[in-house]
Amino acid sequence: MTDHKSVFRAYLDAFNNGDLDAFDKLVTDDYLNHDPLHPHTAPGPAGLKSVVAEMRAQAPQLHFEEVHLIVEHDLLVGHLLVHGFGEAPVRQIQVERFVGGRTAEHWRATGSGS
């Protein structure tokens, strides 16, 4: 079984460092982003890369901080703090579904800071 936590941490590192090429190995070719702020994102790594580039352009100091990760079968739930969009971090919950050791689907909910 793939270590979903390690894959997710690499996914966060790619976001944090703006390493767009890393997503080619981290997400499936048909990856779906169910983010309500980006409702018409193209599937696969190309769609995610456009979202990451847009977010990093809006917040060059963007940084995702892991608080808790929970894994159950093919799902991972991440409790994160998102830094870079204001003075206080934003609390975020993400759900990732994995297929073949890569992220295949993404959902998120964002709330207030700490």
Secondary structure, DSSP 4 states (H G I P E B T S, - for coil): ---HHHHHHHHHHHHHHT-GGGHHHHEEEEEEE--TTSTTPPSHHHHHHHHHHHHHHH-TT-EEEEEEEEEETTEEEEEEEEESSSSS-EEEEEEEEEETTEEEEEEEEE----
